[in-house]
Amino acid sequence: MAAFASLEGFVITRFLVDRHFEHTTAFAELLAAVTDGEALHVLVPALHHFGHAEGVQLAMKELLESKNGTRVLVLFPELGAGVRP
């Protein structure tokens, strides 16, 4: 992720990780940063990092992108959505 960010001219200011899908403290912090205009780009390895179900993953991506023109950049889109091992 750091190499991609550097190549694309981005500076990573925070790594936010929720260890379990039931705990969404990091996502809430991310949403606040996006809503407040602190973050215009969100880098995620793959959409399954947003949740188990494809619908949830896409809804979370759309929610983030609806705030202040934020772009969600997916490093490995070829992994697709859906549950991952």
Buried (B, 14 or more C-beta within 10 A) or exposed (E): EEEEBEEEEBEEEEEBEBEEEEEBEBBEEBBEBBBEEEBEBBBBEBBBBBBEBBEBBBEBBEBBBEBEEBEBBBBEEEBEBEEEE
